[in-house]
């Protein structure tokens, strides 16, 4: 998730992103700070299965000690 600002008509990302031409993107504009927090929580929860798959293996057991 990238932080962004508006300059009156354009969305400006706080960090550079390299995308090829015609890359589809989705922009979600929450109606409130509360909705933004719900969206962030949902993104984290949706990511958990893949994160467990990536990090839940013996090769990464050393990270569990941190």
HELIX and SHEET records of a PDB file:
HELIX    1   1 UNK A   33  UNK A   55  1                                  23    
HELIX    2   2 UNK A   58  UNK A   60  5                                   3    
HELIX    3   3 UNK A   61  UNK A   64  1                                   4    
SHEET    1   A 2 UNK A   4  UNK A   6  0                                        
SHEET    2   A 2 UNK A  11  UNK A  13 -1                                        
END                                                                             
